[in-house]
């Protein structure tokens, strides 16, 4: 979520300034024959050609930094979809600006004056220089009215951005979240993939020999070998010849057909593990792990905020009851279509109230998360039912 907040801070609050200032420090990218007209409108709010070209220029400069300052070719600009990226960003920015306007955030004269006077590009000796201001605007073919209108939009978005940035959760919620994330149980668990237990099903040498010698299975074995070759290639393993793989491939195939036997095997393994866990005989569990090749982990810290072991979600009601009772004697079992987990808690670690420094960090994190979420929600809200039009042949 911090990435969302960073993007919010870097281009939503000050996006207009970036587009405005770029005109004074870079040569404008001429994506069109002139800088007049509009490339798009967002619910009536225009994205003019100059604004679009300046934003494209800025993106090109950023991309060029990754190629040691070399200018991008027109093909690279198309391949990187720079114009499309810029237009999408500008449309979202206009959505944000339109929302600020709906809320009647104002860019008053004094605020506009303050923003302009603070820009270093218009200063001489640290003071605002009206002559430099007029000269730079004139040299970039921007009228004071156009520039000040852009500053008005910037002030609006700044005010909305500051409002969103000020939002955060209550201290009580922060403490509750901290306790949730830091309340843990140290558990011992066994995680078994049901399908992987097929490798433990017995297949006689006679059955394998019969399967390989049957000509009806020749095509199937060749197909299984191609699959093996592909998997070995992905794993970068040495590929064994077909002749030496026939028996192994036949065995694996026969094992895959033993559905009933697999079910019976898993049920027995489940019972054996539950018994070993309940009797605290973890040496027995370790022995079963080595024999059948499943996952057995001791002293694993299970946080209350994430009731999951690998890809298996635990039964929420049972685990919450486990934490509430601090029960270290009961064996719990969770089963899905593909796995089963058997666990037993060893001890519980309760979290304390966060200290001053931790609280400060949690409040800042909360502020960033909320502002980022609300910013995205604003954009999505504005996109719903909005009317966006773009100029024809914009990306040709």
Buried (B, 14 or more C-beta within 10 A) or exposed (E): EEEBBEEBBEBBBBBBBBBBBBBBEEEBBEBBEEBEEBBBBBBEBBBBBBBBBBBBBBBBBEBBEEEEEEEBEEEBBBEBEBBEBBBEBBBBBBBBBBBBBEEEBEBEEEBBEEBBBEBEBBBEEEEBBEEEBEEBBEEBEBEEEBBBBBBBBBBBBBBBBEBBBEEBBEEEEBBEBBBEBBBBBBBBBBBBBBEBBBEBBEBEEEEBEEBBEEEEBEEBBEEBBEEBBEEBEEEEEEEEEBEEBBBEBBBBBBBEEBEEBBEEBBEEBBEBBBEBBEEEEBEBBBEBBEEBEBBBBEEBEBBBEEBEBEEBBBBEEEBEEBBEEEBBEBBBBBBEEEBBBBBBBBEBEEBEEBEEEBBEEBBEBBBBBBBBBBBBEBBEEBEEEEEBEBBEEBEE
